[in-house]
């Protein structure tokens, strides 16, 4: 399994996972979530909702 604890530890030992690389992945994931909510909020805005950002929240 690619995300098992032993696999992650092996990658860390080989230097394949670095701090900046992991931080970049987390930042991109957060940006994607915000972008996805903004897209849904825009659809709600087009449909005439009063508060589209809140309507788009899960």
Phi, psi and omega in degrees: 000126185292340182249018178287158183301319181293322178294318179296316179297322178295319178294321177297318180296326179278352180080018181279339179246119180244162181302308181298325180293316179295321178296320178298319179297316180296319180294317180296320180296317178296317179298321179296320180295318179293319178297319179296318179293322179296322178295316178294322178296323178297321177297316177296324177298317179295332180274359173090020177292148179290315180232084185295328181295316179291326178293332181278346181292141180291000000 
